[in-house]
Amino acid sequence: MSTNSRIEMLPVLLVEDDAEDIYIAQRAFEQGKIANPLHVVRSGEEALEFLQRTGCYVGAAEAPRPGLILLDLNLPGMRGHEVLERIKQDPQLRRIPVVVLTTSGEEADVCVCYDRGANTYIVKPVAFDKFLEAVKTVGRYWLVVAKLPDPCEDTQV
């Protein structure tokens, strides 16, 4: 993979409530040999607790700053659109790339997500093998090819 070990080890936060989709993402990381730790939260509220290090995620050890967020829109409670908006409005979180990975192909959802700062919008393929390949490709691109900011650095321009 990448020669930059900082990038290789950036954690990934998966915000997903569906057990099967979580399993597929975990399997894709294994099969794609993506070494980055994958942390899973199952609701929008839990995602924000993880990212803001509140609730049961009070420290850096419990909630390491992710280098990439994979976000489903159809979450219980707080929907993915709102989670995305809150992430991109927070100066500590807004540079973290957010890939929306959801079943909705509705043009309105796509537009709202890009308007709120999504870096990529992917409709989850229905077929298991296609979904597996999509997650592997996302991981390879964002964690190997793309230049990511250090999630702990606060640089002012």
N, C-alpha and C positions, 0 to 999 in steps of 0.2 A: 504494500500500500504506500502511503505517503512517507517521505523521509522526515517529515516534521513531526516529532513525537508529541508536541503540544496539541496539534490538530488530531492526531490519532487517538488521543485519550480524552478528548472533550466528551463529556456525557451527552446523551440524547434523552430528551424528555418526550415520551409518548403520552398524549392525552387522549385516551380511548376507553370507552366503557364496555365494548363488546369483547367478550372473552375469546371468541374465535379470531377476531382481528388482532388482538394482542398476541395470541399464539403465532399467527402468521408473521407478524412483525418480528417477534423474537426468533423465529425460524429463519426468516430472511437475513437477519443480522448474522446468525450462525453460518448459514450456507454461503452468504456473501463474504464471510471472513472479515466482518466489520468488527474491529476490536473495541470500539467505543462502548462504554457502559450504557445500557438502556434502562432508564428509570420509567416506571409506568404509574400514572395516576388515572383515576376513573371518573373524574368530574371536573367541571370548570372551576368550581370552588377549590378543589384539592390542587389543581394546577397552580392557581394563584398562591395558595398557601406554600406550595413547594418553591415557587419562584421568589416569593417575598420572605421566605423562611419564617413562617408563622405557624400556629397550630402545632401539629406533631412534627413539623419540619423546622425546628428552631435553629439549627446550626448548619454550617457548611458541610459537615460530615453527613448529616441526614439529607441535605438538599444541595448537592454541588451545582454550581451555575452551569446550565447546559450550553453547549455550543450550537445546538439545533433543537427545535421543537417541532414535533409531528402532531398536528392538531386535527381532531375530528370535529365536525360542526354539531352533530347530533348527540349532545351530551345531556345527561339528566341535570336538572337545575339550571345553572347558568350555561347558556348556549355558547358554542364555539366562537360565534361572531363577537360576543361581548368579551370573551377571554382574549381574543386577538386584539381588540380595541384597547383593553386595559394594559396588555403587554406593550403595545406600541406607544402608549401614552406615558409609560414609566421610563424615566431617564436611565435607570439602572438595567432595564430589560430590553429596551427598544431596538438595540443592535443585534439581538439574537435572531437569526433567521427562523421564520415560521413557515413551515410547509403544511398547507391545509390538505389533509388526506381524508376524503369524505365520500359518501355515496351520492351526494347531491350534485347533479350536473346542471342544476337550474342556473340560467344566466344571471338572475338577480343575486344568487349566492356568490357566484364568481365575482361579480362587480363589487358587491359589498366587501368581500374579503380583500380584494386588491385595493379598494378605497381605504380600507383600515390598515393597510400595510403588509399584507401577506406577501411573502417572497415567491411562493409558487402555489398553485392550486392544482391538485390532482384528484380526479374522480377514481375512487377505488374500483378496480376491475372486479367483476363478479366471480370469474373463474379463479380458483385457488392458485394455480401456477402463474397466472398473469398478475395477480395481486402480489404474490411472492416476488416476482421479477420487478414489479414497480417499486416495492420497498427497497430491494437491493440496489436498484438504480438510483433512487433518491439518496440512500446512504453513501453510495460511491461518489456521487456528484458533490453533495454538500460537505462530506467529510474528507474527501480526498482531493477533489479538483478545485472547488471554490476556495477563495481566500476569505477566511473568517476573522473577525476581530477577536482579540483576547477578551473573554467574557468578564474578566476581573479588572481590566484596565478602564479607567475613566479618563478619556482624552477629550480635551476641549479644542475646537478649531476656531 
